[in-house]
Amino acid sequence: MDIPFKSEKPINLTKRELIDITMKKRKKSQLNALLMMGIPCCSRPDGSPLVSRLAFEQAMGATTSLTRSNKSQPEFGSLKDA
């Protein structure tokens, strides 16, 4: 089992990040604010919003390694058999 380094960001936005983004402290208010901003999220069983970091970054227009177009791949079919 790989243990993430402390410098790695979690896969989901943290409570502090949700407060910073929405400027709201209450869970329902955060959820409403995120939906109004067009940030995909869902509600956890306790009512707190769950937002993946990737979904947030994509909604904000950030380009990540997963959203960048793949570089062209070499065509190995054109190589002759030796």
Secondary structure, DSSP 8 states (H G I E B T S, - for coil): -----TTS--SB--HHHHHHHH---SHHHHHHHHHHTT---EE-TTS-EE-BHHHHHHHTT---TTTS-------GGGS---
